[in-house]
Amino acid sequence: MTVGTILPQTGSLAFLGPPEFAGVDLAIEEINAAGGVLDECVEAIHEDSGDTSTDIASQSADSLIAQDVDAVVGAASSGVSFQFIDKLYEEGIVQISPANTSPDFTTYERGDYYFRTAPSDVLQGRVLADQVIADGHESVAILALQDSYGTGLADAVEENILEFGGEVVMKTIYDPNATEFSAEVSELAEADADAVVLITFNEITNLAPELVQGNLGPQDLGWYFVDGNLSNYGDEFPEGMLEGTKGTLPGADPSSLEERLLEVDPELEDYSYAAESYDATTLLALAAAAGGAYDSETIKENMIAVSRDGTECTDYASCVELLDAGEDIDYNGASGPIEFSAEGDVSAATIGVYEYGADNTYTNVSYNEQSLE
């Protein structure tokens, strides 16, 4: 069985690449240690996704198609996944993303082969908005990048801020290729907001200093990050610059995987979406094992079944043992309970809330269980 990946080695989400690749590689190590899939080892072919400013992901999809992969893990960015989802659909190749959160995938017409282990931003938007209001903010600004992820999450945050009794005093969608943000900073200064939700990718490294220079830093009003920019910045910013900033990231407590992930990549400093990548790869293998073949059609037909309504199991080896005994399984992964809906969405998820300290790194504040049902 051959699994291809289209994950960020370059571009605005490159910081998410190492934990995602490590998650895939760890899962494959454990799958092969347990005897592989149908007595054959799983192999990985890693390709770059780049970002939405390039067509790297489309070229990577062509390469993986030419190499006859059985399934693809990726991309991290929702906008990037939309660059090649149709190609995989036309070839009948299963795609599973560990990090796509745009609500647009739920109703996508050519999404029959598409799954994701990250929850829709319908859930993240709810948790983030609840945190903003719980922190005592009433007048909220939203600054979001223009792509399916940014606009979708901005809409979800706005809807929930209003539902929870707050007011959205500014909602601005910016060009993700921008390198300076003077117009957005000026608009925010005039908006009379007491909090700002910053839905960005790596552009935050340019945007954040401009906001601080405009007296709009996290010590002046509440700052809230999201999964696209929640990273350990360390000395990339001046000491204390992000202190007090909060943010949300889908996924359960990653500590159970951290030690094993570090054996795969000793240089890991961030674990965002590692668990979801690990679970995505494990589910592909389990679907093949359950169906008795590792062609993509068999994998597709068994993905939902191995994720719900059976005997619970939490790793490949124990799940395969149950399958070999003739039992139906319900894989509950490292990222939390995974129960695929008919559309390939996880119907329940854990969203973590985090806060930055003076060293510009984040620690967990709480975990919140959410459900689409």
Residue pairs with C-beta under 8 A, 6 or more apart in sequence:
1 36
1 37
1 38
1 40
1 41
1 42
1 43
1 70
1 284
1 285
1 288
1 294
2 42
2 43
2 44
2 45
2 67
2 68
2 69
2 70
3 24
3 28
3 42
3 43
3 44
3 45
3 69
3 70
3 71
3 72
3 73
3 281
3 284
4 44
4 45
4 46
4 47
4 64
4 67
4 69
4 71
4 72
4 73
4 74
5 20
5 21
5 24
5 44
5 45
5 46
5 47
5 72
5 73
5 74
6 47
6 48
6 49
6 57
6 60
6 61
6 64
6 72
6 73
6 74
6 75
6 80
6 84
7 16
7 17
7 20
7 21
7 24
7 46
7 47
7 48
7 49
7 73
7 74
7 75
7 76
7 277
8 14
8 16
8 17
8 20
8 48
8 49
8 50
8 51
8 75
8 76
8 77
9 17
9 46
9 48
9 49
9 50
10 48
10 50
10 51
10 56
11 49
11 50
11 51
11 53
11 54
11 56
12 51
12 53
12 77
12 176
12 201
12 202
12 203
13 49
13 51
13 76
13 77
13 201
13 202
13 228
14 202
15 202
15 231
15 270
15 272
16 76
16 99
16 270
16 272
16 273
17 76
18 265
18 267
18 268
18 270
19 261
19 268
19 270
19 271
19 272
19 273
19 274
19 277
20 76
20 98
20 99
20 273
20 274
20 276
20 277
21 46
21 265
21 277
22 261
22 264
22 265
22 268
22 274
22 277
23 98
23 257
23 261
23 273
23 274
23 275
23 276
23 277
23 278
23 279
23 280
23 281
24 44
24 46
24 73
24 277
24 278
24 280
24 281
25 44
25 264
25 265
26 257
26 260
26 261
26 263
26 264
26 274
26 278
27 277
27 278
27 279
27 281
27 282
27 285
27 316
28 42
28 43
28 44
28 281
29 264
30 282
30 315
30 316
30 317
31 37
31 42
31 281
31 282
31 285
31 316
32 41
32 42
33 317
34 316
34 317
34 320
35 320
36 42
37 285
37 288
37 289
37 294
38 288
38 289
38 292
38 293
38 294
40 294
42 285
45 64
45 67
45 69
47 60
47 61
47 63
47 64
47 74
48 56
48 57
48 60
49 56
49 57
49 60
49 74
49 75
49 76
49 77
49 80
50 56
50 57
50 80
51 77
51 79
51 80
51 201
52 77
52 79
52 80
52 83
52 147
52 176
53 176
53 177
55 83
57 74
57 75
57 80
57 81
57 83
57 84
58 83
58 84
58 87
60 84
61 72
61 83
61 84
61 87
61 88
62 87
64 72
64 93
65 87
65 88
65 91
65 93
69 93
70 93
70 94
70 284
70 288
70 294
70 295
70 296
70 299
71 93
71 94
71 95
71 96
71 284
71 296
71 299
72 88
72 93
72 94
72 95
72 96
73 96
73 97
73 98
73 277
73 280
73 281
73 284
74 80
74 81
74 95
74 97
74 98
75 81
75 83
75 84
75 97
75 99
75 100
76 97
76 98
76 99
76 100
76 273
77 99
77 100
77 147
77 149
77 201
78 97
78 100
78 101
78 102
78 104
78 105
78 147
78 148
78 149
78 152
79 102
79 147
79 148
79 149
81 95
81 97
81 100
81 105
82 104
82 148
85 95
85 108
85 110
85 111
85 114
86 110
88 94
88 95
88 113
88 114
89 110
89 111
89 112
89 113
89 114
92 113
92 296
92 297
92 300
93 113
93 296
94 113
94 114
94 115
94 284
94 296
94 299
94 300
94 303
95 113
95 114
95 115
96 114
96 115
96 116
96 117
96 280
96 283
96 284
96 303
97 114
97 115
97 116
97 117
97 118
97 280
98 116
98 117
98 118
98 273
98 276
98 277
98 279
98 280
99 116
99 118
99 227
99 272
99 273
99 276
99 277
100 116
100 118
100 149
101 116
101 118
101 119
101 120
101 121
101 124
101 149
101 152
101 153
101 227
101 250
102 120
102 121
102 148
102 149
102 152
102 153
103 120
103 121
103 122
103 152
103 156
104 148
104 152
105 111
105 114
105 116
105 120
105 343
105 344
105 345
106 120
106 343
106 345
107 343
108 114
111 343
111 344
112 300
113 296
113 300
114 344
115 280
115 283
115 303
115 340
115 344
116 280
116 344
116 345
116 346
117 276
117 277
117 279
117 280
117 283
117 333
117 335
117 338
117 346
118 250
118 251
118 273
118 276
118 346
118 349
119 250
119 345
119 346
119 349
119 351
119 370
119 372
120 345
120 372
121 149
121 152
121 153
121 156
122 156
122 372
123 250
123 349
123 351
123 370
123 372
124 153
124 156
124 226
124 227
124 248
124 250
124 351
125 153
125 155
125 156
125 157
125 159
125 160
126 156
126 160
126 370
127 248
127 351
127 353
127 368
127 370
128 157
128 160
128 197
128 224
128 226
128 248
129 156
129 157
129 159
129 160
129 161
129 163
129 164
129 166
130 160
130 164
130 368
131 224
131 246
131 248
131 353
132 140
132 161
132 166
132 195
132 197
132 222
132 224
133 161
133 164
133 165
133 166
135 195
135 222
135 246
137 166
137 194
137 195
137 222
138 165
138 166
138 167
138 194
139 166
139 167
139 169
139 191
139 192
139 193
139 194
139 195
140 161
140 166
140 167
140 168
140 169
140 193
140 194
140 195
140 196
140 197
141 168
141 169
141 170
141 171
141 172
141 188
141 191
141 193
141 195
141 196
141 197
142 154
142 157
142 158
142 168
142 170
142 171
142 172
142 196
142 197
142 199
143 170
143 172
143 174
143 184
143 188
143 196
143 197
143 198
143 199
143 200
143 207
144 150
144 151
144 153
144 154
144 171
144 172
144 173
144 174
144 197
144 199
144 200
145 173
145 174
145 175
145 176
145 199
145 200
145 201
145 203
145 228
146 173
146 174
146 175
146 176
147 176
149 199
149 228
150 173
150 176
150 199
150 200
150 228
151 173
153 199
153 226
154 171
154 173
154 197
154 199
157 197
157 199
158 168
158 171
161 167
161 168
162 168
169 191
169 192
169 193
170 187
170 188
170 191
170 193
172 184
172 187
172 188
174 181
174 184
176 201
176 203
178 203
178 206
179 203
179 206
180 206
180 210
181 203
181 206
181 207
181 210
181 211
182 210
184 207
185 210
185 211
185 213
185 214
185 216
186 214
188 196
188 211
188 214
188 216
189 214
189 215
189 216
193 221
194 221
194 222
195 221
195 222
195 223
195 224
196 211
196 216
196 221
196 222
196 223
196 224
197 224
197 226
198 204
198 207
198 208
198 223
198 224
198 225
198 226
198 229
199 226
199 228
199 229
200 207
200 226
200 228
200 229
201 228
201 229
202 229
204 225
204 229
205 233
205 236
205 237
208 237
208 241
208 242
209 237
209 241
211 217
212 241
217 223
217 241
218 241
218 242
218 243
218 244
218 245
218 356
219 243
219 244
222 244
222 246
223 242
223 244
223 245
223 246
224 245
224 246
224 247
224 248
225 245
225 246
225 247
225 248
226 247
226 248
226 249
227 247
227 248
227 249
227 250
227 272
227 273
229 247
230 247
230 248
230 249
230 272
230 354
230 362
231 270
231 272
232 269
232 270
232 360
232 361
232 362
233 242
233 360
233 361
234 359
234 360
234 361
235 360
236 360
237 360
239 358
239 359
239 360
240 358
240 360
241 360
242 356
242 360
243 356
243 357
243 358
243 360
244 355
244 356
245 355
245 356
246 353
246 354
246 355
246 356
246 365
247 353
247 354
247 355
247 356
247 362
248 351
248 352
248 353
248 354
249 272
249 351
249 352
249 354
250 276
250 335
250 349
250 350
250 351
250 352
251 272
251 273
251 275
251 276
251 335
251 336
251 349
251 350
251 351
251 352
252 275
252 334
252 335
252 336
252 350
252 352
252 367
253 352
253 364
253 367
254 271
254 274
254 275
254 334
256 334
257 271
257 274
257 275
257 278
257 334
258 271
261 268
261 271
261 274
262 268
268 274
275 333
275 334
275 335
276 335
278 333
278 334
278 335
279 331
279 333
279 334
279 335
279 338
282 315
282 316
282 319
282 331
282 333
283 303
283 306
283 307
283 331
283 333
283 338
284 299
284 303
285 316
286 302
286 306
286 316
286 319
286 320
286 323
286 329
286 331
287 298
287 299
287 300
287 301
287 302
287 303
287 305
287 306
288 294
288 298
288 299
288 302
289 319
289 320
289 323
290 302
290 305
290 306
290 323
290 329
291 298
291 299
291 301
291 302
292 298
303 340
303 344
304 340
304 342
304 344
305 328
306 319
306 329
306 330
306 331
307 330
307 331
307 338
307 339
307 340
308 330
308 339
308 340
309 328
309 330
310 322
310 327
310 328
310 329
310 330
311 322
311 327
311 328
311 329
311 330
312 329
312 330
312 332
313 319
313 322
313 329
313 330
313 331
313 332
314 331
314 332
314 333
314 334
319 329
319 331
322 329
323 329
330 339
331 338
332 338
335 349
335 350
336 348
336 349
336 350
337 348
338 346
339 346
339 347
339 348
340 346
340 347
341 347
341 372
345 372
347 371
347 372
347 373
348 369
348 370
348 371
348 372
348 373
349 369
349 370
349 371
350 367
350 368
350 369
350 370
351 367
351 368
351 370
352 364
352 365
352 366
352 367
352 368
353 364
353 365
353 366
353 367
353 368
354 362
354 363
354 364
354 365
355 362
355 363
355 365
356 362
357 363
